[in-house]
Amino acid sequence: MIFGLMPAWLRDPIARTLAKLVKQIAKKPLRVARANLVACFPEKSEAEITQLLDDNVENFVMILLAQSELLLRSTKNLRRRVELVGFEHVQRARDGGQPVIFIMPHVWGIEYAGLRLNAELPMVAMAKAHRNKLFDWFNNRMRSSQGGNIYMREAGIRALLSELKNDNSFFYLPDEDLGPEKSVFAPFLGTVKATLPVVGRLAAAGNAQVMPVKIGYNQKTRRYLLTVMAPIDPAQMQGKDNEALALNRAVEQVINAYPEQYMWFLKLLRTRPPGEPSIY
């Protein structure tokens, strides 16, 4: 928690030092991350992949150490730390009486993005229960610090639809691999990915717009840039195959903006097309 009270100019160098230790002990996550990067960026050399991994770990530690400031510091500090652009897209939706489903994959700065947007409009969040109850408490307190409600994942789509109808917006993370049962394979960076196409129907039922969001930490300015992109045309999400493609394209945009700040250690390519071996 003490790191959340430190100024970034002092905290960031400490994070860089700790990142060297993380690279020495996090062997399994790094193997997963390397497999993902090789599959997603086949054009990159081994040296480029290694550099991207090093940058990824450094950003992970830097942003992780800073996160307690979201609980300990003021909303004024949050607005100072996170520059928000593209909010006119949200405002147009709000003026039209529509909530927003923000599309954001698993990036290191996602907590900053969620709370910064929650400072401007009503939002809810979903959380996955962890074995560590203290971690659960911290995460839920942090995510609700701007007044947003927190649902456990078990609450399901019905809870989110109810919140849309109550004029609350939320983040949807479409990059997690949830298995082959209801997923559709669609192109994704340099490979294909199993994607669950449910956002289009959820948005239609809840009269919501769907907007990709990207966020990146600038180590020179020590601030985040949060960008809300133009809404996805509902016509692009007609049919499961089209929606899977549209979602993967949105995720690609977010990742390519700051590839060193994506959670590459996730097994996002666990489900493979029939006959194709596991990449892990």
SVG drawing of the C-alpha trace seen along z (x, -y; Angstrom):
<svg xmlns="http://www.w3.org/2000/svg" viewBox="-34 -17 52 50">
<polyline fill="none" stroke="black" stroke-width="0.4" points="0.0,0.0 2.9,-2.4 3.7,-2.5 0.3,-4.1 1.4,-7.1 4.8,-7.5 5.3,-9.9 5.8,-8.1 9.3,-9.6 10.3,-7.6 8.2,-4.5 9.0,-3.7 12.8,-3.2 12.0,-0.8 9.6,1.1 12.3,1.4 14.6,3.0 12.0,5.4 11.1,6.3 14.6,7.9 13.7,10.2 10.3,11.1 12.0,12.1 14.2,14.5 11.4,16.3 8.3,16.1 9.5,18.8 6.1,20.5 4.2,17.2 7.0,16.1 6.9,19.3 3.2,18.7 3.8,15.1 6.5,16.0 4.3,18.7 1.5,16.1 3.8,13.5 5.4,16.0 1.9,17.0 0.5,13.5 3.5,11.8 5.2,14.4 7.0,11.6 9.0,10.6 12.5,11.9 13.5,13.8 15.3,10.6 12.2,8.5 10.1,11.0 12.6,11.0 12.6,7.2 8.8,7.1 8.8,9.6 11.2,7.5 9.2,4.3 6.0,6.2 7.4,7.4 8.6,3.9 5.3,2.3 3.5,5.0 5.5,4.3 5.4,0.5 1.6,0.4 1.0,3.1 3.0,1.1 1.0,-2.0 -2.5,-0.5 -3.1,-1.1 -3.2,-4.8 -6.6,-4.1 -7.8,-3.3 -5.7,-5.7 -5.7,-8.9 -8.4,-11.3 -10.5,-11.5 -8.6,-14.7 -5.4,-12.7 -7.0,-10.1 -8.0,-12.7 -4.5,-14.2 -2.9,-10.8 -5.2,-9.6 -5.8,-11.9 -9.1,-11.0 -9.7,-11.6 -12.5,-10.6 -15.2,-11.0 -17.3,-12.8 -18.3,-9.4 -19.6,-8.5 -21.4,-11.8 -23.2,-11.4 -24.5,-8.0 -25.5,-9.4 -27.3,-12.3 -29.2,-9.8 -30.2,-7.9 -27.9,-5.0 -25.5,-3.3 -22.1,-2.0 -20.4,1.4 -16.7,0.6 -14.6,3.2 -11.2,3.6 -9.0,6.7 -6.8,7.7 -4.3,4.8 -2.2,3.8 -3.8,0.4 -7.4,1.7 -8.2,0.7 -7.1,-2.9 -9.3,-2.9 -12.4,-1.6 -12.2,-4.0 -11.3,-7.0 -14.5,-6.4 -16.5,-5.7 -15.6,-9.2 -17.6,-10.5 -20.6,-8.2 -22.3,-5.4 -20.7,-2.1 -20.7,1.4 -17.9,4.1 -17.6,7.8 -15.0,9.6 -13.7,13.2 -13.4,14.5 -9.8,15.3 -8.7,17.7 -7.0,14.9 -9.8,13.0 -7.5,10.0 -6.9,9.7 -10.6,9.9 -11.3,7.2 -8.7,4.9 -9.8,5.4 -13.5,4.9 -12.9,1.8 -10.7,0.3 -13.2,1.0 -16.1,-0.4 -14.2,-3.5 -16.0,-5.7 -19.4,-4.4 -19.7,-1.5 -21.3,1.8 -19.3,5.0 -20.8,8.4 -19.2,11.7 -18.8,13.5 -21.4,16.1 -24.1,13.4 -23.9,13.8 -25.2,11.9 -28.7,11.4 -27.1,9.1 -25.3,7.1 -28.5,6.7 -30.3,5.5 -27.7,2.9 -27.8,1.7 -31.6,1.2 -30.8,-0.8 -28.6,-3.1 -25.3,-1.7 -22.3,-1.1 -19.6,1.5 -16.4,3.1 -16.6,6.3 -13.4,8.3 -13.7,10.3 -10.2,11.8 -10.5,14.5 -10.6,18.0 -13.8,19.6 -13.5,22.9 -14.9,24.2 -18.5,24.9 -20.1,21.5 -17.0,19.8 -16.3,19.0 -12.9,19.0 -11.9,15.7 -8.6,14.2 -6.6,12.6 -3.3,10.9 -1.1,13.5 -3.2,16.5 -6.9,17.4 -8.7,17.2 -11.8,18.7 -14.1,15.8 -17.5,15.7 -19.9,13.6 -22.5,12.3 -21.9,8.5 -24.0,7.7 -27.1,9.4 -26.5,7.9 -26.1,4.4 -29.2,4.7 -31.3,6.0 -30.0,3.2 -30.1,0.4 -26.3,-0.2 -23.5,-1.3 -20.2,0.7 -17.0,-1.2 -13.4,0.1 -11.1,-1.5 -7.3,-1.7 -5.0,-2.8 -1.2,-3.1 1.3,-4.3 3.9,-6.8 7.1,-6.3 8.4,-9.7 5.4,-11.8 4.4,-9.3 0.8,-9.6 -1.8,-7.4 -3.5,-8.1 -7.0,-6.7 -8.7,-6.8 -12.4,-5.9 -12.7,-4.9 -15.7,-5.3 -18.6,-2.9 -18.7,0.4 -21.4,0.3 -24.1,2.8 -24.2,4.0 -20.7,5.4 -21.9,7.6 -24.8,9.2 -24.2,13.0 -21.8,14.8 -18.9,15.0 -19.2,11.3 -19.3,10.4 -16.3,12.6 -14.4,10.9 -15.4,7.4 -14.5,8.1 -11.1,9.5 -10.4,6.5 -11.3,4.2 -8.9,6.2 -6.2,6.0 -6.5,2.2 -6.1,2.0 -3.2,4.4 -1.3,2.9 -1.5,-0.6 0.5,0.6 1.7,4.2 4.1,4.1 1.2,3.4 -1.0,6.4 -1.4,9.4 0.5,11.9 0.8,14.4 -2.9,15.4 -3.6,18.6 -5.7,16.6 -5.0,19.2 -5.8,22.3 -8.6,23.4 -7.3,24.4 -9.0,25.4 -9.6,29.2 -6.4,31.0 -4.1,28.1 -1.8,28.9 -1.6,26.7 0.8,23.8 1.6,24.1"/>
</svg>
